[in-house]
Amino acid sequence: MLKKTNKRILSMTMAFVMAGSCVLGALAEPTDSQAAKKPKLKTKSVSLFEGKKKTIQITGKRKRPSIPLRLPTKRSR
C-alpha cells in the first residue's frame, strides 16, 4: 500500500513540474524589444570629389564593419 501512495505522489509531482515548465517556457519567449535590430547604414548620402575616399559604417551589428568607397582619379585622355 505504501508503494502505491509513493508512486502516485511522485507522478503528481512530476506532472505539476512539467506543466509549470511549459508555462514558464512560454512566458520566456523574446519580445520585440529584445529581438535583434535590422542593420542600417549610418550615413544616408555621400558626396565625394575625385581621388577622395569615404568609409561608410553599418549600425545595428555587433561588429561594425566599414565599407570603403573610392572615387578613381581622372585619367588624361
MOUR-V483606 format. One record per residue. N is the residue number from 1. RES is the residue in one small letter. SS is DSSP state (h for helix, s for strand, l for the rest). D_CENTER is the distance of its C-alpha to the mean C-alpha in whole Angstrom. Layout:
# MOUR-V483606
N,RES,SS,D_CENTER / N,RES,SS,D_CENTER
This chain:
# MOUR-V483606
1,m,l,55 / 2,l,h,53 / 3,k,h,50 / 4,k,h,50 / 5,t,h,49 / 6,n,h,46 / 7,k,h,45 / 8,r,h,44 / 9,i,h,43 / 10,l,h,40 / 11,s,h,39 / 12,m,h,39 / 13,t,h,37 / 14,m,h,35 / 15,a,h,34 / 16,f,h,33 / 17,v,h,31 / 18,m,h,29 / 19,a,h,29 / 20,g,h,28 / 21,s,h,25 / 22,c,h,24 / 23,v,h,24 / 24,l,h,22 / 25,g,h,19 / 26,a,h,19 / 27,l,h,19 / 28,a,l,16 / 29,e,l,13 / 30,p,l,10 / 31,t,l,11 / 32,d,l,11 / 33,s,l,10 / 34,q,l,8 / 35,a,l,5 / 36,a,l,3 / 37,k,l,7 / 38,k,l,9 / 39,p,l,10 / 40,k,s,14 / 41,l,s,17 / 42,k,l,19 / 43,t,l,22 / 44,k,l,23 / 45,s,l,27 / 46,v,l,28 / 47,s,l,32 / 48,l,l,34 / 49,f,l,37 / 50,e,l,38 / 51,g,l,38 / 52,k,l,35 / 53,k,s,31 / 54,k,s,28 / 55,t,s,25 / 56,i,s,22 / 57,q,s,19 / 58,i,s,15 / 59,t,s,13 / 60,g,l,9 / 61,k,l,9 / 62,r,l,9 / 63,k,l,12 / 64,r,l,14 / 65,p,l,17 / 66,s,s,20 / 67,i,s,22 / 68,p,s,25 / 69,l,s,28 / 70,r,s,31 / 71,l,l,34 / 72,p,l,37 / 73,t,l,41 / 74,k,l,43 / 75,r,l,46 / 76,s,l,49 / 77,r,l,51
